Structure formats: C-alpha cells, structure tokens
Amino acid sequence: MGRLFIISNRLPVTLTVEGDDISAKASSGGLATGLSSFYKDAGGLWFGWPGISYDNIDPGTGRKIEKLLREEHQCGSVKLTEEELQKFYYGFSNKTIWPLFHYFTNHTVFDNDLWEAYKRVNQKFCDTVVGEIKDDDIVWVNDYQLMLLPNMLRQKLPNASIGYFHHIPFPSFELFRLMPWRREILEGLLGADLVGFHTYDYVRHFLSSVRRILGYENILGTVSSGYRTTKVDAFPMGIDYEKFSKATRLPEVREEIDKLWRQIGDRKIVVSIDRLDYTKGIKDRLEAFHIFLHRYPEYKEKVTLIMVTVPSRSQVPSYSELKSEIDELVGKINGEHGTLGWMPIWYHFHSVPFPMLIALYSFADIALVTPLRDGMNLVAKEFVATRPTERDGNVGVLIISEMAGAEKEMGEAVMVNPFDHDDVADSLAMALKMPAEEQRRRILPMQKRLQRYDITKWAGDFLDSLDEIKSQQNRLYSKKLSGRLRQDMFERYHKSDKRLFLLDYDGSLKHLVDEPMEAKPDDEVLEILSTITADEKNELVIVSGRDSETLEEWFGHLNSGMIANHGAWIKHKGQEWEMLEPLDNIWMKNIRPIMQLYVDRTPGAQLEEKEFSLVFHYRRAVPEMAQVRVSELKDDLRAMTTSLNLGILEGSKVIEIKNTNINKGNSALRFISKAEWDFVMAIGDDWTDEDMFMVLPGNSYSIKVGLVPSNAKYHLDDVDAVREFLKSLLGLNR
C-alpha cells in the first residue's frame, strides 16, 4: 500500500501570519484528531486551506509557510484568495449546499457565479495535489466543499484509490433535484471508488438521486456507471473515546468542576453546546425550555440551562440575524422567569477550552442535543463518553433529536422531535425525574458501543473498505479488453478462416432507449454488421429478446443468422425462421391479468406481450415505487409458476416470464455446433447473455458490456466502446 493523502477544505492546523512570524495551531474537531496518525504513519500528506488569505502573501513568505507545513505537520496548502473564499466557501458551500442539504430551502441561493467559483476552487485543489500522488497511493477526500474533486482527480489519476466521505446529511431526491448542477455533483462524487456517509438514510438518498438523475442502478450499494464502479456505504463517525472518558481525571478539569460547584451548588444542570447555525435548532430549544418553565413551575430556581454557542460564519447574513434572535429570546426568558438569585439560562457566545468543555459535560445532569437536521453530531457522543457510571447516584441523561445522525447509534437516549416544543419540554421533566438505575441502564450500552466504534475504528473501517472495493475493481479491470489482449485477438481474427459472431443488440450495439423508433439500428450499426457479413469467412448471428418480425424488418436484408425472443425462434443464414422447440402460450391467460394489475398500479410501467413471453417494463416508472412493485410481482409470479415450466427473468428494468427452455444459450448452441469454428466471439450486456457465454467453446472470446461481474472473459465499457472495438477489428477506422 502506498501513502495516504487526506484532502479537506481546512487543514488540521490553522496558520497565523504576523509580519515575519508564522505560527500554527492545531485545529479542533474529530476529523483532525482521528486521522492525524493515519496519514503520518503512512508517510502521506494532508492538503487543505491553512486559514489565511493568500492575496498579500509574498513568494518568500509563501515558501516559509510551505516549509513549516511540510516539515512540522506533513501538510500541504491550497492557496485561496479572499475572492475565492467569499464565493466558494461563504458563497456556494454555505449559501447553496449547506442549507439545501440540511432541508432549509428558504436559506438556499442558486447563483451561477458562485457555482463557477466552486468549480474553479475544486479544480485548484486538484491541480495542487495531483503532482504529488502516485498510482499506488490512497486519496481520501472529505466533505461537501469538495464534491467535484473525486472525478477531477479520476481524470488525472485513473488508477488511484480514491475515497470520499460526506460529513453532512445527503438530502432526499425531492430536495436534491432542486440543485441546478445536480448531475455535475453526482458525477463528481462517483469519481471516487468509495463514497461514505454517516447513516444508511443518507446512503439511500444518494443512491436514489443517482438512479433518478443519472440512470445508474446499484446492486447492494455498488453503482455501475458502465466503465467503472463505485461502492456506497455507511460509516458512522466515532470520537476519540479514551480522550473524553479519561479527561474528567485531569487536574485542570477537576478545577473547572469545582468552580461550577461553587457557582451553581446542587441545582440541576442542562447543558447545550452548539456552533451558531440555524440547523442546530437553538431557537426551538429555547422555546421548548420556555414552555418547560411554564408547565413545570416546581423546577424554577432548581434547574439551570447552560447554553454555549460557538461563533460561526459571521460573514453570512443569516447567521448574524440568528444571533440577534437568540440574544432576544434568551433575554425574554431570563427576564420573565429569573429571580434575584437565579438566572434560568446561562448564555455564553464564545468557544470554550477543552477543560471547561469536559467540566460542563461531566457536571451536567442532562445534555439537550436537538438539531433540526445534523449529519452526525459528536456533542452527543462526547457527553456520553464523559459519564462516570461507576459511581452511585445520577449519571446523566441524553436527550437527542430524531433528526441527528448520531440518533441511529444511540437508541437508549431519550428521543425527541425538535419541532415539537411540547415534547421536548415534557422530555426534560421526565429526564429530571428519571431514577439513577434507569440512567445507568441507558448510558452503559451507548458507552460500550462508542468505545468499540471510536474514531480510529471508523477511519480504519473506511480505509479497509476502500482497499476491498479497489481489489474488486482490479479483478474486473484485469478482464478489460485493451492493450495486448486486444492486439492478440485482432491477430487471431485475421489469421482465422471460419469465424462466428454472436452479437446481442439492445445494450451492446445500441444504447437502451424508451422509444421504439429510437431503438432502430443507425447507420453506424448497419455499417459494422454489413462489413461482418460481407466477409465470406464470417458468420453473423444477431441475438435479441425482440420478436422475429422486428428483427426481420431491421436486419432481414443482411446475410446473417438471428435469434429472437431470447431464443424461442432462430433463423439460420438464408433460411426461414424456426421454433427452437414446440412451445405453447396457454399459461398467459392466467398470468397476464396479474401482470396487468401491477402495470396499472405502477405509473410509467407497461406490459409487452410477446409470442411466448410476457414482459413488465418499468424504465419510465418512479424507481422507488418500481422497486417495491417488482419485488411484489416476483413473489406473486413465483407462487403462481411453481408447478409450471416457466422462468422469471430479470433484465435491465424489465421482468420477463417465459418457458424455462427458452434461453440464448440453447439457441446459440445451434449455431456453434454446425461447424468447426476457429474464431468465436460473443458480446452481450444483460443477464440473459450469461447463458450464451456459458456454452461457448473454451477458446472463444466472450465480452461483457459494462464493468459488472460476469461469466464473460473480457469487458468493454459501453456501447460506444463496443462499436469502436468492432470497427477497429474490421478495419473501419482506417
């Protein structure tokens, strides 16, 4: 394994430049903590923006900065100007992606100028790092600011291992479809070998958007885009559990806890710690606390909410407005309920040092974590890690929003809907009354879970999965028909005197389409097929699931054989159509009404009736609905056909039911067995072509269209690659 390169918007260190003095301070956050040892141990580098504008950095200072970052921190800087920061970071990243992906469409801005800046900065990241990376290195791109970067890197480094992790929510298709540049973003992410999210919900939303917008299906989370595959999976980010669980023993933390005791005494403490952001639900949390004080007056002067709000994105107007609204609401609640010796809310608008943070976690009775939408939320995990469960008495209660990604791992916590202020208020009262034994019963399983899947395990799991998917890809890529393999095939073709071509049509020679008129062979296809049949050494067989009448209309003028209806009918060169074996379609009258019912229940679907098969097409149907309907349809068909000689065939957005004796393998054997061929080539893209590949002689050339597992010996990327390959073989490119 090569070196590990981590790329994120910000570096794990933040620079300060004052004259000739350059200093670096460690950045806070789980990502920097969790990945620092990985990339350093692997001899890699971490690339990102170091926290300073490069408008006024002279070349000499720039070299000093780079030297400091490389030698002392194993980092490399991406040099952003003030304009780029405004348009790329404060603009597109935080006025477009952030609000849309968090379901706040009212804050979302669609501005083409900001989009162009986003593209330029992603390209700058690519240009900065690409010269450093070799084929055996590993690249890990992080977060929403760099969603175009994986594909940009892929264009420059086709063989590199590239992973991408998305640290914020990925919205449902109904939200994501609002993005004018949705295709470019999805294609950018699919440049990675592995795309990771915090929860399976986000995985599901992403795969739904890929299917609906790009048309790429997935099998168990693996997306095939024809020429390559991308694995999509969930990896819930952990914390440095040992750091937080042991921090309560630090002298500086004990000192802060003692200060809190002297100031607060035996009052119950509810702690709330967030970055200033409209997604965190701070206003809703305050409204809920206000209701709590009205509804449960017995807790007045007995409970204090300590609310720490860390300044963030002060240059974005909506954040300044939010700060004013929070200030006003805190003042209103304290003014209405406070007394001479008691203030219900202690409000701190600043960051707190680590010892104070741990003191607040360990001193609090309740952590109130109620974001309106959050990718993960590590505050909830940090609070749980600090709870001292070995002591008698209360150990604390976590109240967490159903909308936080962390909720998926913390089922023992008290769950609330953050928009339901009454629910939050009642949950606060319940938590304050919760017996100590129940508190321990809830906290202990969460602690064990967080200890097992900590930040190191999370990072290692992601990198192991990246290595696994890359190995799977390499096994497929090794079968790709290119270079010497292709040349050897060409040489054998030209030396052969008796050649057989078995060529699937839809999806192999012609792109899959919805409209029948568009499915007709174009001039290029006809030129390729005519050239094959013009050579007396060649015999061509066109293999298709289409009916014999259609094939006759399209290809009857060619001197070729044909296989129709997936093998029900065959036609040898210069002869009439014949049925492969006696068949009947009596069964259709019982099966047809069931399939028609599913068509009626699935808008966009249609039923095609062939001579000896029925086909349920769902290419135009809503993918999620079609997925459910197809599953139900297959169950019903299996139940109805158990005693019949019928098979259920699943193809590219079709379900076909037909006689089990009908398959492309049996019909292909009729052509294979008629002569001693010294060159046999079969090309196909669908599962129906696997039967054909399996009956070929051992020295044949079987080619699968698309990079998916197959019985074929070789792969070509797509229809265009098939056409180019055949034209080269036949000398049409000269």
Buried (B, 14 or more C-beta within 10 A) or exposed (E): EBBBBBBBBBBBBBBEBEEEEBEBEEBBEBBBBBBBEBBBEBEBBBBBBBBBBBEEBEEEBEEBBBEBBEEEBBBBBBBBBEEBBBBBBBBBBBBBBBBBBBBBEEBBEBBEEBBEBBBEBBEBBBEBBBEBBEEEBBBBBBBBBBBBBBBBBBEEBEEBBBBBBBBBBBBBBEBBEEBEBBEBBBBBBBBBBBBBBBBEBBBBBBBBBBBBBBEBBBEEBBBBBBBBBBBBBBBBBBBBBEBBBEBBEBEBBBEBBEEBEEEBEEEBBBBBBBBBBBBBBBBBBBBBBBBBBEEBEEBBBEBBBBBBBBEBBEEBEBBEEBBEBBEEBBEEBBEEBBEEEBBBBBBBBEBBEBBBBBBBBBBBBBBBBBBBBBBBBBBBBBBBBBBEEEEEEBBBBBBBBBBBBBBBBBEBBBBBBBBBBEBBBBBBBEBBEBEEEEBBEBBBEBBEBBBEBBBBBBBEBBBEBBBEBBEBBEEBBEBBBBEEBBEEBBEBBEEBEEBBBBBBBBBBBBEBEEEEEEBBBEEBBBBBBBBBBEEEEBBBBBBBBBBBEBBBEBBEEBBBBBBBBBBBBBBBBEEEBEBBEEBEBEBBEEBBEBBBEBBEEBEBBBBBBBBBBBBBBBBEBBBEBBBEBBEEBBEBBEEBBEEBEBBBBBBBBBBBBBBEBBBBBBBBBBBBEEEEBBBBBBBBBBEBBBBBBBBBEEEBBBBBBBBBBBEBBBBBBBBEBBBBBBBEBBEBEE
